[in-house]
Amino acid sequence: MKTATTHAPNPTGCRTAAILLGLTLAAGAFAGAAIAGDSSGDKVPAKMVRQIGVMEKILDKVMLDSPNFLVRVGDNTRGLYIPEFGIVFTCDASLTSGNMPDLSRIMSGLKDRFDIRTDKEGNETITIKKLDKERQKAERLKKKHGSSDEDTTGAVPPVPPSPPMPPVPDFASESAKESAQLYAAGKEELIQAMLDYGETLSALHAGQYVLIAAFMRDNDYFKENKISRLVLKAKIDDLRALGDGKLSDKDAKSRISIEEY
């Protein structure tokens, strides 16, 4: 199976949406993670619950340490076992940067006109720079002599023209580019975490899946690209084959399904 990225509804997307809907309903019925029953009505084995708890902490750690994702501190990841499918992990995330820059960043492109100073408490003061000595002298002479042409021997030197204003950078374009890079790198971190630790979910049966659903928010990039969910899905058989050396990292990665919508 090749990696597939899609932004439009499709049959696979509908099935994933149904799984996520089931997860939401189950989360409302159960406060803890991984306590759903199997098809025979038995509770999930304690081993499965422990493994899900460990994977939750791993994903929390990966995202908290990430230079790309911005997440809340604490229990951000939640896992739930669905007998007919496998294990679904959900989490919330944003990006560490990529929104429109603050005033100091905008003003930094105009340093020849403004002074930007930051005190010990982090407060910024922006002041207009004084005229250079040449311009100050010319301004004083002009003020002293006025516009009279009577004294031709002491002609007032012309006031040097103001330097042209530097072009204002396209911050919106820069912000979008930065966000795209952060998101792509963060996505790779989650994929790698799935490859590195997915096989530890040994309680899963052959043919079942591991799915990570990250709800993306609080960044202009996601609004502009209409992305609110990143869904990664891998078959446990592929993750085990990778761990046993029967599948290369590249091949295992290519079999992970990626949906964004």
C-alpha positions as CSV (number, residue, x, y, z in Angstrom):
1,M,0.0,0.0,0.0
2,K,1.5,3.4,-1.0
3,T,1.2,6.5,1.2
4,A,-1.9,8.3,0.2
5,T,-2.7,12.0,1.0
6,T,-6.2,13.2,0.4
7,H,-8.2,16.3,1.2
8,A,-11.5,15.1,-0.2
9,P,-14.0,12.6,1.2
10,N,-13.5,9.0,0.0
11,P,-14.6,5.6,1.1
12,T,-11.6,5.1,3.3
13,G,-12.1,8.6,4.8
14,C,-15.7,7.7,5.5
15,R,-14.6,4.6,7.4
16,T,-12.0,6.5,9.3
17,A,-14.6,9.2,10.1
18,A,-17.0,6.5,11.4
19,I,-14.2,5.1,13.6
20,L,-13.5,8.5,15.0
21,L,-17.2,9.1,15.6
22,G,-17.3,5.8,17.5
23,L,-14.3,6.9,19.5
24,T,-15.9,10.2,20.4
25,L,-19.1,8.4,21.6
26,A,-17.0,5.9,23.5
27,A,-15.0,8.6,25.1
28,G,-18.2,10.1,26.4
29,A,-19.3,6.9,27.9
30,F,-15.9,6.0,29.5
31,A,-13.7,8.4,31.3
32,G,-10.5,6.3,31.0
33,A,-8.8,5.0,27.9
34,A,-8.9,1.4,26.5
35,I,-11.7,-0.1,28.5
36,A,-14.1,-1.1,25.7
37,G,-15.2,-4.7,25.5
38,D,-14.4,-7.2,22.7
39,S,-17.1,-8.9,20.6
40,S,-17.6,-11.6,23.2
41,G,-18.4,-9.0,25.8
42,D,-15.2,-9.5,27.8
43,K,-13.2,-6.5,29.0
44,V,-10.0,-5.5,27.3
45,P,-7.1,-7.5,28.8
46,A,-5.0,-5.6,31.4
47,K,-1.9,-6.1,29.1
48,M,-3.6,-4.2,26.3
49,V,-4.6,-1.4,28.7
50,R,-1.0,-1.1,30.0
51,Q,0.4,-1.1,26.4
52,I,-2.0,1.6,25.4
53,G,-1.0,3.7,28.4
54,V,2.7,3.4,27.6
55,M,2.1,4.4,24.0
56,E,0.1,7.4,25.1
57,K,3.0,8.6,27.2
58,I,5.4,8.0,24.3
59,L,3.3,10.1,21.9
60,D,2.9,12.8,24.5
61,K,6.7,12.9,25.0
62,V,7.4,13.0,21.2
63,M,5.0,15.9,20.7
64,L,6.0,17.8,23.8
65,D,9.7,17.7,22.8
66,S,9.0,18.5,19.2
67,P,10.3,21.8,17.8
68,N,7.4,21.7,15.3
69,F,4.3,20.9,17.3
70,L,2.8,23.0,20.1
71,V,0.8,20.9,22.6
72,R,-0.5,21.3,26.1
73,V,1.5,19.8,28.9
74,G,0.0,16.7,30.5
75,D,-2.2,14.0,29.2
76,N,-2.8,15.1,25.6
77,T,-2.9,11.7,23.9
78,R,-5.8,9.3,24.5
79,G,-6.0,5.7,23.3
80,L,-9.0,3.4,22.8
81,Y,-9.1,-0.2,21.7
82,I,-11.8,-1.1,19.1
83,P,-12.1,-4.8,18.7
84,E,-13.2,-4.7,15.0
85,F,-10.3,-2.4,14.1
86,G,-7.4,-2.0,16.5
87,I,-6.2,0.9,18.6
88,V,-7.0,4.6,17.9
89,F,-4.9,7.4,19.5
90,T,-6.2,10.9,19.5
91,C,-4.4,14.2,20.4
92,D,-4.6,17.9,19.8
93,A,-1.8,20.0,18.3
94,S,-0.8,23.3,16.8
95,L,2.5,24.6,15.4
96,T,5.3,26.3,17.3
97,S,5.2,29.3,14.9
98,G,3.9,30.4,11.5
99,N,1.2,32.9,12.5
100,M,1.7,36.5,11.5
101,P,4.8,38.0,13.2
102,D,4.7,40.5,16.0
103,L,5.4,44.2,15.7
104,S,9.1,43.9,16.6
105,R,9.7,41.5,13.7
106,I,8.0,43.8,11.3
107,M,10.0,46.8,12.6
108,S,13.3,44.9,12.4
109,G,13.2,45.4,8.6
110,L,13.3,49.2,9.2
111,K,16.3,49.4,11.5
112,D,17.7,52.4,9.7
113,R,14.7,54.4,10.7
114,F,13.8,53.0,14.2
115,D,15.6,52.0,17.4
116,I,14.2,48.8,18.9
117,R,15.3,48.1,22.5
118,T,14.2,45.4,24.9
119,D,14.6,45.8,28.7
120,K,15.3,43.1,31.3
121,E,11.6,42.3,31.6
122,G,11.2,41.8,27.9
123,N,9.3,45.1,27.2
124,E,10.1,46.6,23.9
125,T,10.5,50.3,23.1
126,I,10.5,51.5,19.5
127,T,11.7,55.0,18.9
128,I,12.4,57.0,15.7
129,K,16.2,57.4,15.2
130,K,17.7,60.9,15.3
131,L,18.9,62.4,12.0
132,D,22.5,61.8,11.3
133,K,25.0,64.7,11.9
134,E,25.1,65.9,8.3
135,R,21.3,66.2,8.1
136,Q,21.2,67.8,11.6
137,K,23.7,70.4,10.5
138,A,22.0,71.1,7.2
139,E,18.6,71.5,9.0
140,R,20.1,74.0,11.5
141,L,21.7,76.0,8.7
142,K,18.5,76.1,6.7
143,K,16.5,77.2,9.8
144,K,19.1,79.9,10.5
145,H,19.4,81.4,7.0
146,G,15.9,80.7,5.8
147,S,15.3,80.7,2.1
148,S,17.0,84.1,1.5
149,D,19.3,84.4,-1.5
150,E,20.9,87.7,-0.3
151,D,24.1,86.1,1.0
152,T,25.4,84.2,-1.9
153,T,28.8,83.7,-0.4
154,G,27.5,81.6,2.5
155,A,25.1,79.5,0.6
156,V,23.1,77.0,2.6
157,P,24.1,73.4,1.7
158,P,21.2,71.4,0.4
159,V,19.5,69.0,2.8
160,P,20.5,65.5,1.8
161,P,17.5,63.5,0.6
162,S,16.1,60.9,3.0
163,P,17.2,57.3,2.2
164,P,14.5,55.3,0.4
165,M,12.3,53.2,2.6
166,P,13.3,49.5,2.4
167,P,10.7,47.2,0.9
168,V,8.4,45.7,3.5
169,P,8.9,41.9,3.5
170,D,6.0,39.7,2.5
171,F,5.3,38.3,6.0
172,A,2.2,36.4,5.0
173,S,4.1,34.4,2.4
174,E,7.0,33.8,4.8
175,S,4.6,32.7,7.5
176,A,2.8,30.2,5.2
177,K,6.1,28.8,4.1
178,E,7.4,28.4,7.7
179,S,4.1,26.7,8.8
180,A,4.2,24.3,5.9
181,Q,7.8,23.3,6.9
182,L,6.8,22.9,10.5
183,Y,3.8,20.8,9.7
184,A,5.7,18.5,7.3
185,A,8.4,18.0,9.9
186,G,5.9,17.3,12.7
187,K,4.1,14.8,10.5
188,E,7.3,13.0,10.0
189,E,7.9,12.9,13.7
190,L,4.6,11.1,14.3
191,I,5.2,8.7,11.5
192,Q,8.6,7.8,12.9
193,A,7.1,7.4,16.4
194,M,4.6,4.9,14.9
195,L,7.4,3.0,13.2
196,D,9.7,3.0,16.3
197,Y,7.1,2.0,18.9
198,G,4.1,0.6,17.1
199,E,5.4,-3.0,17.5
200,T,5.3,-2.7,21.3
201,L,1.5,-3.1,21.0
202,S,1.9,-6.8,21.1
203,A,-1.6,-7.5,22.4
204,L,-3.1,-6.6,19.0
205,H,-4.1,-9.4,16.8
206,A,-2.7,-9.9,13.3
207,G,-4.6,-7.8,10.7
208,Q,-5.5,-5.1,13.2
209,Y,-4.4,-1.4,12.9
210,V,-2.7,1.4,14.9
211,L,-4.2,4.8,14.1
212,I,-3.2,8.3,15.2
213,A,-5.7,11.1,14.8
214,A,-4.2,14.5,15.5
215,F,-6.7,17.4,15.6
216,M,-4.8,20.4,14.2
217,R,-5.9,23.9,15.3
218,D,-4.9,27.5,16.3
219,N,-2.8,28.3,13.3
220,D,-3.6,30.2,10.1
221,Y,-2.0,27.5,8.0
222,F,-4.6,25.0,8.9
223,K,-7.4,27.4,8.2
224,E,-6.1,28.4,4.8
225,N,-5.5,24.8,3.8
226,K,-8.7,23.5,5.4
227,I,-6.9,21.0,7.5
228,S,-8.3,20.1,10.9
229,R,-7.3,16.4,11.1
230,L,-4.2,14.4,10.4
231,V,-4.9,10.7,10.4
232,L,-2.0,8.1,10.2
233,K,-2.9,4.4,9.9
234,A,-0.6,1.5,10.0
235,K,-1.2,-2.3,10.0
236,I,0.3,-4.0,13.0
237,D,1.7,-6.7,10.8
238,D,3.8,-4.2,8.9
239,L,5.1,-2.7,12.2
240,R,6.0,-6.1,13.5
241,A,7.7,-7.0,10.2
242,L,9.8,-3.9,10.5
243,G,10.8,-4.8,14.0
244,D,11.8,-8.3,12.9
245,G,13.9,-6.9,10.1
246,K,11.7,-8.4,7.4
247,L,10.7,-5.0,6.1
248,S,12.8,-1.9,5.6
249,D,12.1,1.4,7.3
250,K,11.4,2.9,3.8
251,D,8.9,0.1,2.8
252,A,7.2,0.2,6.2
253,K,6.8,4.0,5.9
254,S,5.3,3.7,2.4
255,R,2.6,1.4,3.8
256,I,1.3,4.0,6.3
257,S,-1.9,5.6,5.1
258,I,-2.0,9.4,5.5
259,E,-5.3,11.4,5.4
260,E,-5.7,15.2,5.9
261,Y,-9.0,16.9,5.9
